[in-house]
Amino acid sequence: MTVLAGKHPQGSPRARRRARSPASALFWRLFLINGLVFAAGLTVLALSPATVSSPVLLTELLILAVGLAVMLGANAVLLRTSLAPLGALTVLMERVDLLRPRDRIAHTANGDLGTLIATFNAMLDRLEAERSASAAHALAAQEAERQRIARELHDEIGQSLTVVLLALKRAVNRAPQDLRVELSTVAETVRASLDEVRQVARRLRPDVLEDLGLISAMNSLASDFSGSSGVPVTRLLDARLPQLSGDTELVIYRIAQESLTNIARHAHASHVELSLRAEPDTVMLRIADDGCGGPIRDGAGIGGMRERAMLIGADLSIDTAPSTGTEVRLTVPLAPPVRLAPIANERR
C-alpha cells in the first residue's frame, strides 16, 4: 500500500493514538468539569456551619436538596458552554454541500474542540479542492468532446448534406416536370436539416466566443434562443466589462446557455431578461423569466452549472416562486481564486 510522505497508515500505533486522542480529551474535559463542581460543593460544605443530624431533619434535607440543585445547575451550565461548539459542528455537517463552498465554522473554541473544528474545516477545504480539481478535468473532457462532435457535424455530416443538396438541385433542373415538386420538397428538407446541424454545431462549440468576445457571444446566444423559442429577450449587456480570463468567459457563457435552455424547456415564459454587467469587484450575470416558476430540482443541468461556478470561485443562486418566474444569478469575483486544475484547454 502506498503511504504518502509525512502520513501514517491507519493501522499504525501512532494513527490509533491520534484516533483515540479526541475522545480521550473530551473525557478529561468532562471529568475536570464535574470534578471542579464537586470540589466546589465540597469546599462550601466544609466551610459552612451546616451540619447533618442522624436521623436527618427536614430542614437539613431542604438545604441538601438546594445544594444538590445548585451543583447540578452549575454542572449543566459549564457542560453546555463547553460543548456548544459541537452543536454548531453538527448543524454544519447536516447542511454542508461541496457545490456550495465556503461554509465554515469560526473555531473560537480552545483546546480539543477548537482542534476538532479546525480539523473539520481543513477536511472541507481539502474535499472542495479535490472536487474542484476533478470537476475541472471532467468539464475539460466534456468541452473537448463537444468540440470533437461539433467538428464532425460541421466537417463530415454538414459537408455530406451540402453535397446531397447540390445533387438534388441538379436533379431538379434535369427532372421531368411531374418529379420537380417532389425533388424540391426533398431539397428543402435537406436544407432544413443542414441548418439544424449547423445550429447544433454552434451550440456545441461557441466559435463566436473565441472570435468576437463574450458580449457578441451573449448577443448571439439570445438571438438563437429567441429564434428557436419565439420568446423575446431583453439584453442588458455592459460593453465595458473588465478583462476576464478565458475560463471565466466560458463558464459565464455555458451557464447562460444552460439557463436559457431550461427556460425554453420548462418555464413557459413570455419574456426573458439577460443581464451582464460589471459591479465593484465582481461581474454579475442575471437571467430572469416570467414563467411558471415552482420548485427547483438540482438535476444534471443545475448540478453542472454549480460545478462550473465553483471552478472560478463564483456564487450561483437560483430563486423561484410559483407564477412569478425564476431568476438565475451568477456573481463572479474579479480576483480569481487559485485552482488546482486549469480548464483553459477546453477551448482551442
Secondary structure, 3 states (H helix, E strand, C coil): CCCCCCCCCCCCHHHHHHHHHHHHHHHHHHHHHHHHHHHHHHHHHHHCCCCCCCCCCHHHHHHHHHHHHHHHHHHHHHHHHHHHHHHHHHHHHHHCCCCCCCCCCCCCCCHHHHHHHHHHHHHHHHHHHHHHHHHHHHHHHHHHHHHHHHHHHHHHHHHHHHHHHHHHHHHHHHCCHHHHHHHHHHHHHHHHHHHHHHHHHHHHCCHHHHHHCHHHHHHHHHHHHHHHHCCCEEEEECCCCCCCCHHHHHHHHHHHHHHHHHHHHHHCCCCEEEEEEEECCEEEEEEEECCCCCCCCCCHHHHHHHHHHHHCCCEEEEEEECCCEEEEEEEEECCCCCCCCCCHHHCC
